[in-house]
Amino acid sequence: MTLSLDFLALPLMVAAALVFLSVLAGLVSARAGFSFLLVFLLAGVLAGEDGPGGLVFNDFKLSFWVGNVALAVILLDGGLRTEFTTFRTGLKPSLLLATLGVLVCAGITGAAARWLLDLPWPLALLVGAIVGSTDAAAVFSLLKSSGVKLNERVAATLEIESGMNDPMAVYLTLTFIAVALAVTSGDGAAPGWVDVLRSLLQQFGWGAALGLSAGFGMAELLKRLGRGEDGGGGVRALLLVSGGLTVFAATTWLGGSGFLAVYAMGVIVGNRARRQVRASLSAMDGYAWLSQAGMFLLLGLLVTPSSLLITLWPALGVSLVLMLVARPVSVWLCLAPLRFPPREIAFISWVGLRGAVPIVLAVFPVMAGVPGAQTFFNVAFVVVLASLLMQGSTIAWSARRLGVDLPDPEDETQTRRVFGDFEIDGHTPLESLCAFYGLPVPTDSDQDVAAWLRTEIRRPPVVGDHAMLGTAELSVRRMDGQRIARVGIRLGGLHY
């Protein structure tokens, strides 16, 4: 008797060929400014039931499982690359955006869904919760592939926010699912405020506690294992991934936020065992890309384009409200009190990228049996598609347009555009500078230029910050830790 392996060969061939063609198409499309993630998503759609591939796939449970595992790997990789120094400028704004920002964004988007989709309030707010957070996979990959170098404050805020706001989105989604089920079933057993608060504390408490403790433990373990000079970077990456998934699963099992736990673990390990982790980052990058490819392909397969047509225009309306109203309002409320410049608020508002997270969250109500859950999934898909197409493809252009990118040090024209024509040491006495260039002398002229500039900026300074002194523009050109080391000067009339 001959054993046939067709059950293995055919699915493997189809899956591998689909990934290969998607990556190849992504490499080509990236040159035109389109996102890799968009290509993976569309490849899944084309391979699906309504596409040329004709594959019928409706396994929401498998997609939910794969999506969560993939997001955990992506968040772990992002955490490993997040340095403690970025928290100097990014922690406070990121925390506000990941909590208050998600709430405001979900509320405004929910109101739009109530009007455009004619949904009752519990279901409309559930739609807002599903699409209310930015996506780590989209933010990490698109910022990396955009080719622009953002100033530290903007980059740190976007990256840390995307790593920290998933727990709030998951919490809101589960809360509104419970409310929606209670309302639609008519039993009146909606969760009370005490239950909601207890759930919030449990999610964030267990997530932070287990993530931080696992991070310290894994860092010490890696230090004892050494730096991996024996070429063990790939093995250590596998150790990190398996450890991260264990923490993710354990935290979720205990009722905490697995997403917060795995990201916190990555941050601690990446900073406390930096030398040991460095050799594993290339392998981790491969794991993260494989996770993104598999997740977006699978989620694309779940979509049936013909069913999208029913709610296409209302879903596009929800997308536009999210991108042009909800996200800008929530970002402004969170960042304006922290004295973020308008151009940085505008850029962070625009780069509120939606990716796999809303689609994964849209699977929650399908699995919970919420009435009309397929509509939520379709809306989430349209929102993600619009975000990747409109926002993801314009990151580099909008960064340059709004002046939040930093120049290539070898490009003299760009360097002059940002920092001006002259450069001085930050310790230069302010009074001497004013006398030399004939500038008005401030009342507090008995300090150096760096101290005056820090006072004028009124927030933790980063390279690219600037302030006007009479007709001269002074800018932070180089930082030494938290100290302004070099200052650029552009005199009036010499703007390049």
C-alpha positions in Angstrom: 0.0 0.0 0.0 1.4 3.4 -1.0 1.0 6.4 1.4 -0.2 9.5 -0.5 1.0 12.8 0.7 -1.3 14.9 -1.5 -3.1 16.3 1.6 0.3 17.9 2.6 1.8 18.8 -0.8 -1.1 20.7 -2.3 -2.0 23.0 0.6 1.7 23.6 1.2 2.3 24.4 -2.4 -0.6 26.9 -2.6 0.4 28.6 0.7 4.1 28.9 -0.2 3.4 30.1 -3.7 0.9 32.7 -2.3 3.5 34.1 0.1 6.2 34.1 -2.6 4.1 36.0 -5.1 2.9 38.4 -2.4 6.5 39.2 -1.3 7.6 39.6 -4.9 4.7 41.9 -5.7 5.4 43.8 -2.4 9.0 44.4 -3.4 7.8 45.9 -6.7 5.0 47.9 -5.3 7.1 49.4 -2.5 9.1 51.3 -5.1 5.8 53.0 -6.1 5.2 53.9 -2.4 2.6 51.3 -1.6 2.6 49.3 1.6 3.8 45.7 1.7 0.9 45.0 4.1 -1.6 46.3 1.5 -0.2 43.9 -1.0 -0.5 40.9 1.4 -4.0 41.9 2.2 -5.1 42.2 -1.4 -3.3 39.0 -2.3 -5.4 37.2 0.2 -8.6 38.7 -1.3 -7.6 37.7 -4.8 -6.9 34.2 -3.7 -10.2 34.1 -1.9 -13.8 33.1 -2.8 -14.5 36.0 -5.1 -11.1 36.2 -6.6 -9.3 34.3 -9.4 -8.0 31.8 -6.7 -11.5 30.8 -5.7 -10.4 29.5 -2.3 -13.3 29.2 0.1 -12.1 30.1 3.6 -14.3 31.1 6.5 -12.5 29.7 9.5 -12.7 32.7 11.9 -11.4 30.7 14.8 -8.1 29.8 13.0 -7.8 33.4 11.8 -8.4 34.7 15.3 -5.7 32.4 16.7 -3.2 33.2 13.9 -3.9 36.9 14.2 -3.3 37.0 17.9 -0.1 35.0 17.7 1.2 37.1 14.9 0.5 40.4 16.7 2.2 39.1 19.8 5.4 38.4 17.7 5.2 41.8 16.1 4.8 43.6 19.4 7.7 41.6 20.9 9.9 42.6 18.0 8.9 46.2 18.3 9.5 46.2 22.0 13.0 44.7 21.6 13.9 47.7 19.3 12.4 50.4 21.6 15.2 52.1 23.6 14.6 53.5 27.0 15.8 56.9 25.8 12.7 57.2 23.5 10.5 57.2 26.6 12.1 60.6 27.6 10.0 62.3 24.9 7.4 59.6 24.0 6.0 58.1 27.1 3.7 60.8 28.3 2.1 61.6 25.0 1.9 57.9 24.1 0.1 57.0 27.3 -2.5 59.7 26.7 -3.0 58.6 23.1 -3.2 55.0 24.1 -5.9 55.6 26.7 -7.8 58.9 26.3 -7.0 59.1 22.6 -8.5 55.7 21.9 -11.6 56.5 24.0 -12.2 59.8 22.1 -11.5 58.3 18.7 -13.8 55.3 19.4 -16.6 57.6 20.6 -16.5 59.9 17.6 -16.2 57.0 15.1 -19.0 55.2 16.9 -21.2 58.3 16.5 -20.4 58.3 12.8 -21.3 54.5 12.6 -24.6 55.2 14.4 -25.5 57.8 11.7 -24.0 56.2 8.6 -24.8 52.5 9.3 -28.1 53.1 11.2 -26.9 51.0 14.2 -28.1 51.2 17.8 -25.7 52.9 20.1 -24.1 49.7 21.7 -23.3 48.3 18.2 -22.2 51.6 16.9 -19.8 52.1 19.8 -18.6 48.5 19.2 -17.6 49.6 15.6 -15.8 52.6 17.1 -13.9 50.4 19.5 -12.9 47.9 16.8 -11.2 50.6 14.6 -10.2 53.0 17.4 -6.6 52.0 17.8 -3.5 52.3 15.6 -1.8 49.1 14.5 1.7 48.1 15.6 2.3 46.0 12.5 1.5 48.9 10.2 3.3 51.6 12.2 6.5 49.6 12.8 6.8 48.4 9.2 5.7 51.5 7.3 7.8 53.9 9.3 10.8 51.6 8.7 10.2 51.3 5.0 9.1 54.9 4.3 12.8 56.0 4.0 12.3 59.1 6.2 14.0 59.8 9.5 11.5 61.5 11.8 12.5 63.6 14.8 12.8 61.7 18.0 9.6 63.0 19.6 7.3 62.2 16.7 8.9 58.7 16.0 8.8 57.8 19.7 5.2 58.9 20.2 4.0 56.9 17.2 5.9 53.8 17.9 5.2 53.6 21.7 1.5 54.5 21.1 1.1 51.7 18.6 2.7 49.2 21.0 0.5 50.3 24.0 -2.9 51.1 22.6 -4.0 47.6 21.7 -4.9 46.7 25.3 -7.4 49.6 25.5 -8.9 48.6 22.1 -9.3 45.0 23.2 -10.8 46.1 26.5 -13.3 48.4 24.8 -14.3 45.8 22.2 -14.9 43.1 24.9 -16.9 45.6 27.0 -19.2 46.7 24.2 -19.6 43.1 23.0 -21.0 42.3 26.5 -23.2 45.3 26.4 -24.4 44.5 22.8 -25.2 40.9 23.8 -27.1 42.0 26.9 -29.2 44.6 24.9 -29.9 42.4 21.9 -30.8 39.4 24.1 -33.1 41.5 26.2 -32.0 40.1 29.5 -30.7 43.5 30.8 -27.6 41.9 32.2 -25.2 44.6 30.8 -22.0 45.0 32.9 -22.1 47.7 35.5 -19.5 50.4 36.1 -17.9 48.3 38.9 -17.4 45.3 36.6 -16.1 47.6 33.8 -13.5 49.2 36.2 -12.5 45.8 37.6 -12.0 44.4 34.1 -9.8 47.5 33.2 -7.6 47.1 36.2 -7.3 43.4 35.7 -6.3 43.8 32.0 -3.7 46.5 32.6 -2.5 45.2 36.0 -1.8 41.6 34.9 -0.4 42.8 31.6 2.1 45.2 33.2 3.0 42.9 36.1 3.7 39.8 34.1 5.3 41.6 31.2 7.8 43.5 33.4 8.6 40.5 35.6 9.1 38.2 32.5 11.2 40.9 30.9 13.6 41.1 33.8 13.8 37.4 34.1 14.5 36.8 30.4 17.1 39.6 30.4 19.0 37.9 33.2 18.8 34.5 31.4 20.2 36.0 28.2 23.1 37.6 30.1 24.0 34.2 31.7 23.9 32.6 28.2 26.3 35.1 26.9 26.4 37.2 23.7 26.1 34.4 21.3 29.5 34.6 19.6 29.0 31.0 18.6 26.4 32.1 16.0 23.5 31.4 18.2 21.5 34.6 17.3 18.8 32.6 15.5 18.5 30.2 18.5 18.2 33.1 20.9 15.6 34.7 18.7 13.6 31.4 18.9 14.0 31.5 22.7 12.7 35.1 22.7 9.7 34.3 20.5 8.7 31.2 22.5 9.2 33.0 25.8 7.1 36.0 24.5 4.3 33.8 23.3 4.3 31.9 26.7 3.9 35.3 28.5 1.3 36.4 26.1 -0.8 33.2 26.6 -0.3 33.1 30.3 -1.4 36.7 30.8 -4.4 36.2 28.5 -5.4 33.1 30.5 -5.3 35.0 33.7 -7.5 37.7 32.3 -4.8 40.3 31.6 -3.7 42.0 28.4 -1.3 39.7 26.6 -0.5 42.5 24.1 0.7 44.8 26.9 2.6 42.0 28.5 4.6 40.9 25.5 5.4 44.5 24.5 6.6 45.4 28.0 8.7 42.2 28.1 10.3 43.1 24.8 11.2 46.7 26.0 12.8 45.4 29.2 14.7 42.6 27.5 15.8 44.8 24.6 17.3 47.4 27.0 18.6 45.3 29.9 20.3 42.7 27.6 21.0 44.9 24.6 24.3 43.3 23.7 22.8 39.8 23.9 19.7 40.7 21.9 21.5 42.6 19.1 22.6 39.4 17.4 19.1 38.1 17.4 17.4 41.1 15.8 17.9 40.0 12.2 16.2 36.7 12.9 13.5 38.5 14.9 12.9 40.7 11.8 12.3 37.6 9.8 9.8 36.3 12.4 8.0 39.6 12.4 7.7 39.8 8.6 6.5 36.2 8.4 3.9 37.0 11.0 2.7 40.0 9.1 2.6 38.1 5.8 0.7 35.2 7.2 -1.7 37.3 9.2 -2.6 39.7 6.3 -2.9 36.9 3.8 -5.2 34.9 6.1 -7.4 38.0 7.0 -7.6 38.8 3.3 -8.9 35.3 2.6 -11.7 35.9 5.1 -13.1 38.8 3.1 -15.8 38.3 0.4 -15.7 41.4 -1.7 -19.2 40.9 -3.0 -20.5 41.2 0.5 -18.6 44.5 1.0 -20.7 46.2 -1.6 -23.7 46.3 0.7 -22.0 48.6 3.2 -19.2 50.0 1.0 -20.3 53.7 1.0 -21.2 53.9 4.7 -18.0 52.1 5.5 -16.0 54.6 3.5 -17.8 57.4 5.3 -16.8 55.8 8.6 -13.2 55.7 7.3 -13.1 59.3 6.4 -14.6 60.4 9.7 -12.0 58.3 11.5 -9.1 59.7 9.5 -10.2 63.3 9.1 -12.2 64.0 12.3 -11.8 61.4 15.1 -8.1 60.8 14.9 -7.2 64.6 14.6 -9.5 65.6 17.4 -8.2 62.9 19.8 -4.5 63.7 18.9 -5.1 67.4 19.4 -6.8 66.9 22.8 -3.9 64.7 24.0 -0.9 66.5 22.5 -1.8 70.2 22.5 -1.5 70.5 26.4 2.0 69.0 26.0 3.0 71.8 23.7 3.5 69.7 20.6 3.9 72.0 17.6 0.9 72.1 15.2 2.9 70.4 12.4 3.8 67.5 14.6 0.2 67.1 15.8 -0.9 67.2 12.1 1.6 64.5 11.2 0.8 62.2 14.1 -2.9 62.7 13.3 -2.4 61.6 9.7 -0.2 58.6 10.5 -2.9 56.9 12.7 -2.4 53.8 10.7 -5.0 51.0 10.9 -3.8 47.5 10.0 -4.5 43.9 11.2 -5.7 44.9 14.7 -9.1 46.2 13.6 -9.7 43.1 11.4 -8.6 40.8 14.3 -10.9 42.7 16.7 -13.7 42.4 14.2 -13.5 38.6 14.6 -14.4 39.0 18.3 -18.1 39.8 17.7 -18.3 37.1 15.0 -17.1 34.4 17.4 -19.3 35.9 20.2 -22.4 35.6 18.1 -23.3 39.4 18.1 -26.1 40.0 15.6 -24.9 41.6 12.4 -21.2 40.8 13.2 -20.3 40.3 9.6 -21.1 44.0 9.0 -18.5 45.0 11.6 -15.9 42.8 9.8 -16.7 44.3 6.5 -16.4 47.9 7.9 -13.1 47.1 9.6 -11.7 45.7 6.3 -12.7 48.9 4.4 -11.2 51.1 7.1 -7.9 49.2 7.0 -7.8 49.2 3.2 -8.5 53.0 3.1 -5.8 53.7 5.8 -3.1 51.6 4.2 -3.9 53.1 0.7 -4.3 56.8 1.7 -2.2 57.2 4.9 0.4 54.4 4.4 1.4 55.5 0.9 1.9 59.2 1.9 4.1 58.9 5.0 7.2 60.2 3.4 5.4 63.0 1.5 3.5 64.2 4.5 6.7 64.1 6.7 8.6 66.3 4.3 5.6 68.5 3.7 5.0 69.1 7.5 8.8 69.4 8.2 9.0 66.6 10.8 11.7 64.7 8.9 15.4 65.1 9.6 17.9 65.7 6.8 20.5 63.3 5.5 23.8 64.6 7.1 25.5 64.3 3.7 22.8 66.4 1.9 24.0 70.0 2.5 20.9 71.6 1.0 18.5 69.7 3.3 20.7 70.3 6.2 20.6 74.1 5.6 16.8 73.9 5.2 16.4 72.5 8.7 19.4 73.9 10.7 20.4 77.1 8.9 23.9 78.2 7.7 25.8 78.5 11.0 26.5 76.2 13.9 27.6 77.0 17.4 28.3 75.2 20.7 25.3 75.0 23.1 27.5 76.5 25.9 28.0 79.8 24.0 26.8 82.7 26.2 23.6 84.1 24.9 24.7 87.7 25.3 27.8 87.1 23.2 25.7 85.6 20.4 23.3 88.5 20.4 26.1 91.0 20.3 27.9 89.2 17.4 24.8 89.0 15.2 23.1 92.2 16.3 20.1 90.4 17.8 17.8 91.7 20.6 19.1 90.7 24.0 16.5 88.8 26.1 16.0 89.8 29.7 17.5 86.5 30.9 20.7 86.9 28.9 23.0 85.6 31.6 22.6 82.0 30.4 24.0 80.0 27.6 22.3 79.4 24.2 21.3 75.8 25.1 19.5 76.8 28.3 17.7 79.7 26.6 16.6 77.4 23.7 15.3 74.7 26.2 13.3 77.4 28.0 11.8 78.6 24.8 10.9 75.1 23.5 9.1 74.4 26.8 9.2 70.6 26.4 11.9 68.0 26.3 14.1 69.1 23.3 14.8 66.9 20.3 16.9 67.4 17.2 15.0 69.7 14.8 13.2 71.8 17.5 13.6 75.6 17.0 12.7 79.0 18.4 12.9 82.5 17.1 15.4 85.1 18.6 14.6 88.4 16.8 15.1 87.7 13.1 17.2 84.6 13.7 15.9 81.1 14.0 17.9 78.9 16.5 17.5 75.1 16.2 18.6 72.0 18.1 21.2 70.4 15.8 22.7 67.8 18.0 21.9 66.3 21.4 24.3 64.8 23.9 22.0 62.7 26.1 19.4 65.2 27.4 21.7 68.2 26.8 21.6 70.4 23.7 25.2 70.1 22.4 25.1 72.0 19.1 22.8 74.8 17.9 22.0 75.8 14.3 21.4 79.4 13.3 19.5 80.8 10.3 19.5 84.5 9.9 16.5 86.4 8.5 16.5 86.6 4.7 18.8 83.6 4.3 16.1 80.9 4.4 16.8 78.0 2.1 
